[in-house]
Amino acid sequence: ETIKKSILVKLISLKHFWVIAGSEVCFERLGCFSDESPWGGTLQRPFKTLPWSPEEVNTRFLLYTNENPNNFQEITADLSTIESSNFKTGRKTRFIIHGFIDDGEESWLSDICQNLFTVESVNCICVDWSGGSRTAYSQASQNIRIVGAEVAYLVGVLQSSFSYSPSNVHVIGHSLGAHAAGEAGRRTNGTIGRITGWSKHLRPPNSLFNALDKLVTFGLNQCFPCPSEGCPQMGHYADRFRGRTSAEGQVFYLNTGDASNFARWRYKVNVTLSGKKVTGHVLVSLFGDKGNSRQYDIFKGTLKPDETVSNEFDSDVEVGDLQKVKFLWYNNVINLTLPKVGASKITVERNDGAV
């Protein structure tokens, strides 16, 4: 049942916009939604708009698990749909919410689930709200309130009927889906274990000038190695670093690859040269118990015996405990004396400071 009531109706002049103030709409399961600030009547949202009904938004929960990684089971807050599904209360649950114009059955959502299945057993729920996302952006940004409320309602059902703790829930949102994730967190009074929101647009820090010296240091690769407690990771394993990034006003510098797989592992290599003095290039590759790296440039220029050259590089492979280092050198100049160049000593330092 939908109840719409007018609290106060009047026209307000706001920076050349005319808006109608003071309405709310109520739904039986989800409660009431007002068009008051911050949802309307602000400089960012001058027009007052209410969300559509739950039936129009049509939020759907598409469950993938390790047992059904390729085909979803649609569940609802109806207990019978959950009980007959592969939902397991002994696992964490990760909701994935798409954004504006998108669709919960798009392959990128289920791809995230399938990647998760390679590292954990998990309930992975793709949230489809295409009924409310494929409209004007101003309306879609209101409809996410319904989506967040539906997620919160389902989390409440899991808690009350299956004794499933909200602390085991992780809500992941893209674009407007991130707004829905935040609304779900607000409606569950902050009991949801983790919320992750992302967009393809990254904003620079507000205090850019205060962070400028650190930014220059980062740009010059002068932030190696990580501190003794390690560098916090991004992404899936970020919750292993609770409390380490909670201080206000922190500035983060991200070091990732430009293509999948995005993880990178930084190494610093020092090479003490031996042999003849020549002009050329020095490269190394690393071999470890977890994998082998490709060849990376360490130095280019005049190679002098007993001189130590060094460089840092970001490997797309974590080699683990080092077992072997391969040293190579070459030049592009014909030298009839056939000079020999070697390495009398090579040290490798990982980003955790281990040598």
C-alpha positions in Angstrom: 0.0 0.0 0.0 1.3 3.4 -0.9 0.4 6.5 1.1 1.3 10.0 -0.2 0.7 13.0 1.9 1.6 16.7 1.6 3.1 18.2 4.7 3.6 21.7 3.4 3.2 22.9 -0.2 4.6 26.3 -1.2 6.8 27.7 -3.9 10.3 28.7 -2.9 12.7 30.8 -5.1 16.1 29.2 -4.9 18.9 30.4 -7.2 16.4 30.9 -10.1 14.8 27.5 -9.5 11.2 27.0 -8.3 10.7 24.0 -6.2 7.7 22.4 -4.3 8.5 21.6 -0.7 7.1 19.3 1.8 5.9 15.9 0.5 6.6 12.3 1.5 5.5 8.9 0.3 5.1 5.8 2.5 5.2 2.1 1.7 4.0 -0.7 3.9 7.3 -2.6 4.3 9.8 0.1 3.8 8.5 3.1 5.6 8.3 6.7 4.5 10.5 8.8 2.2 10.5 12.6 2.3 11.6 15.1 -0.3 13.2 17.3 2.4 16.9 18.0 2.6 19.3 16.4 1.7 17.0 14.7 -0.9 15.6 17.9 -2.3 15.5 21.7 -1.9 19.3 22.0 -1.9 21.7 23.7 -4.4 22.7 20.2 -5.6 19.1 18.9 -5.7 16.9 22.0 -6.2 13.9 20.0 -7.5 12.0 18.0 -5.0 11.3 14.5 -6.3 10.1 11.4 -4.5 11.2 7.9 -5.3 9.0 5.5 -7.3 7.2 2.7 -5.6 8.9 -0.6 -4.8 6.8 -2.3 -7.5 8.1 0.2 -10.1 11.7 0.0 -9.1 11.4 -3.8 -8.9 14.5 -4.6 -6.9 15.6 -8.2 -7.5 18.2 -10.3 -5.7 20.1 -12.7 -7.9 22.0 -15.2 -5.8 25.2 -16.9 -7.0 27.2 -19.3 -4.8 30.1 -21.7 -5.2 27.4 -24.3 -5.9 25.8 -22.3 -8.7 28.5 -20.0 -10.1 27.0 -19.6 -13.5 23.3 -19.4 -13.0 21.6 -17.3 -10.4 18.8 -18.2 -8.0 16.3 -15.4 -7.5 15.5 -14.9 -3.8 13.3 -12.4 -2.0 12.5 -11.6 1.6 10.0 -14.5 1.5 11.7 -17.2 3.7 10.8 -20.0 1.4 12.9 -18.6 -1.5 15.9 -18.4 0.8 15.4 -21.8 2.3 15.1 -23.5 -1.1 18.3 -21.7 -2.4 22.0 -22.4 -2.0 22.3 -19.5 0.6 24.6 -20.7 3.4 24.4 -19.0 6.8 28.0 -20.1 7.5 29.4 -17.8 4.8 29.8 -14.1 4.3 27.3 -12.4 2.0 28.4 -9.8 -0.6 25.7 -7.7 -2.4 26.7 -6.1 -5.7 24.6 -3.1 -6.8 24.8 -1.6 -10.3 24.5 2.0 -11.2 22.6 4.4 -13.5 21.1 2.9 -16.7 22.7 -0.5 -15.9 21.2 -3.9 -15.3 21.8 -6.5 -12.5 22.1 -9.3 -15.1 25.0 -7.7 -16.9 28.0 -10.0 -17.0 30.4 -7.7 -15.0 28.4 -8.3 -11.8 28.4 -12.1 -12.1 32.1 -11.9 -13.1 32.8 -10.3 -9.7 31.1 -13.2 -8.1 33.0 -15.7 -10.0 36.3 -14.0 -9.1 35.3 -14.2 -5.5 34.6 -17.9 -5.7 38.2 -18.5 -6.6 39.3 -17.2 -3.2 36.4 -17.9 -0.8 33.1 -19.6 -0.3 30.5 -16.8 -0.3 26.9 -15.9 -0.9 27.1 -13.4 -3.8 23.9 -11.5 -4.5 23.7 -9.3 -7.6 21.1 -6.6 -7.1 19.0 -5.7 -10.2 17.1 -2.4 -10.0 16.9 -1.7 -13.8 13.2 -0.9 -13.3 14.3 2.3 -11.5 17.7 3.0 -13.0 16.6 3.5 -16.6 15.1 6.9 -16.3 16.3 10.5 -15.9 19.3 10.7 -13.6 17.4 13.0 -11.1 14.7 10.3 -10.7 17.2 7.4 -10.6 19.1 9.2 -7.8 15.8 9.1 -5.8 15.0 5.5 -6.6 18.2 4.3 -5.0 16.6 5.0 -1.7 14.1 2.2 -2.4 17.0 -0.1 -3.4 18.9 0.7 -0.2 15.7 0.1 1.8 15.1 -3.2 0.1 18.7 -4.4 0.8 18.3 -3.3 4.4 15.0 -5.1 4.7 16.5 -8.4 3.3 19.4 -8.1 5.8 16.8 -7.7 8.6 15.0 -10.8 7.5 18.2 -12.8 7.4 19.0 -11.5 10.9 15.6 -12.2 12.4 14.8 -15.5 10.7 18.2 -17.1 10.3 20.2 -15.4 13.1 22.5 -14.1 10.4 24.6 -11.3 11.7 24.7 -8.1 9.5 28.5 -7.9 10.4 28.9 -10.8 7.8 27.4 -8.6 5.1 29.4 -6.6 2.6 27.6 -4.2 0.2 29.4 -3.2 -3.0 28.0 -0.4 -5.1 29.0 1.1 -8.4 28.0 4.7 -9.3 24.4 5.3 -8.0 24.7 1.7 -6.6 27.2 3.1 -4.1 24.5 5.6 -2.9 22.1 2.7 -2.4 24.8 0.8 -0.4 25.2 3.8 1.8 21.4 4.0 2.3 21.3 0.3 3.3 24.0 1.1 5.8 22.1 4.0 7.2 18.9 2.0 7.6 20.7 -0.8 9.4 22.2 1.7 11.9 25.8 1.0 10.8 25.6 -2.7 11.7 26.5 -3.9 8.1 30.1 -5.2 8.3 31.5 -3.5 5.2 30.4 -1.1 2.4 32.4 -0.4 -0.7 31.5 2.2 -3.3 33.4 3.1 -6.5 33.1 5.1 -9.6 35.2 5.5 -12.8 35.8 9.1 -11.8 38.4 9.7 -9.0 38.5 13.1 -7.3 41.8 14.6 -6.1 42.2 15.3 -2.4 40.6 18.5 -1.2 43.7 19.5 0.7 45.9 19.1 -2.4 48.4 21.8 -1.5 48.9 20.4 2.0 49.6 17.0 0.4 51.8 18.3 -2.3 55.1 17.4 -0.7 53.9 13.8 -0.2 52.6 13.7 -3.7 56.0 14.7 -5.1 57.6 12.1 -2.9 55.2 9.5 -4.3 55.8 10.6 -7.8 59.5 10.2 -7.4 59.2 6.7 -6.2 60.5 7.7 -2.8 57.9 5.9 -0.7 59.7 2.5 -0.6 59.6 0.3 1.4 56.3 0.1 3.3 56.4 0.9 7.0 57.1 -1.9 9.4 53.4 -2.6 9.8 53.0 -3.0 6.0 51.1 -1.0 3.4 47.3 -1.5 3.6 45.9 -3.3 0.6 43.0 -2.2 -1.5 40.0 -4.2 -2.7 38.9 -7.6 -1.4 41.4 -7.9 1.4 41.1 -4.3 2.7 39.2 -5.4 5.8 42.4 -7.0 7.1 43.6 -3.5 7.9 40.7 -2.3 10.0 41.5 0.9 11.9 44.7 1.6 10.0 43.0 4.0 7.6 40.3 5.4 9.9 42.0 8.8 10.7 40.4 11.8 9.2 42.2 13.8 6.6 44.4 10.9 5.4 45.7 11.1 1.9 46.1 7.8 -0.1 48.4 7.2 -3.0 47.4 4.2 -5.1 49.9 2.0 -6.9 48.2 -0.4 -9.3 48.6 -1.7 -12.8 46.9 -0.2 -15.8 45.3 -3.5 -16.8 43.9 -6.6 -15.1 45.2 -8.2 -13.0 45.7 -4.8 -11.2 47.8 -6.0 -8.2 51.5 -5.0 -8.2 54.4 -6.0 -6.0 57.3 -3.5 -5.7 60.9 -4.7 -5.5 64.2 -2.7 -5.1 67.2 -4.3 -6.7 70.9 -3.3 -6.1 73.5 -4.7 -8.5 77.3 -4.4 -7.8 78.9 -4.7 -11.2 82.1 -6.5 -12.2 84.1 -6.9 -15.4 84.9 -4.3 -18.0 83.8 -0.6 -18.3 81.3 -0.4 -21.1 78.1 1.3 -22.1 75.0 -0.8 -21.9 71.8 -1.9 -20.2 71.4 -4.0 -17.0 68.3 -6.1 -16.5 67.2 -8.7 -13.9 64.4 -11.2 -13.5 63.3 -12.8 -10.2 62.5 -16.4 -9.4 60.6 -17.4 -6.2 58.5 -20.0 -4.6 55.3 -18.3 -5.8 56.2 -17.3 -9.3 58.7 -15.8 -11.6 58.9 -12.2 -12.9 59.7 -10.9 -16.3 62.9 -9.0 -17.0 63.0 -5.4 -15.6 65.5 -2.6 -16.4 67.8 -1.7 -13.5 70.2 0.7 -15.2 71.2 2.2 -18.6 74.4 4.1 -19.2 78.1 3.5 -18.4 78.7 0.3 -16.6 81.7 0.5 -14.3 83.2 -2.4 -12.3 82.6 -2.2 -8.5 79.9 0.4 -9.0 76.5 -0.3 -7.5 73.4 0.5 -9.6 69.8 0.2 -8.4 66.2 0.6 -9.4 62.7 -0.1 -8.1 60.0 -1.8 -10.3 56.5 -3.0 -9.9 56.1 -6.7 -10.8 52.7 -8.1 -11.9 53.8 -11.3 -10.2 54.4 -11.9 -6.5 57.5 -14.1 -6.5 57.3 -14.9 -2.8 60.5 -16.1 -1.1 63.4 -15.4 -3.5 65.2 -18.4 -4.9 67.2 -17.1 -7.8 68.0 -13.8 -9.6 68.9 -13.8 -13.3 71.3 -11.0 -14.4 71.5 -9.8 -18.0 73.3 -7.0 -19.8 73.5 -5.9 -23.4 74.5 -3.0 -25.6 73.7 -1.9 -29.1 77.3 -1.0 -30.0 79.6 -3.4 -31.9 82.7 -3.9 -29.7 85.4 -6.1 -31.2 87.0 -6.7 -27.8 83.9 -8.7 -26.7 83.8 -7.2 -23.2 82.4 -9.2 -20.3 80.2 -7.7 -17.6 78.9 -9.5 -14.5 77.5 -8.9 -11.1 79.6 -9.5 -7.9 76.6 -8.9 -5.7 72.8 -8.5 -6.1 70.4 -7.6 -3.3 66.6 -7.6 -3.6 64.4 -5.8 -1.2 60.6 -6.4 -1.1 58.0 -3.8 -0.3 57.7 -5.2 3.2 61.3 -4.4 3.9 62.5 -8.0 3.7 65.9 -8.4 1.9 
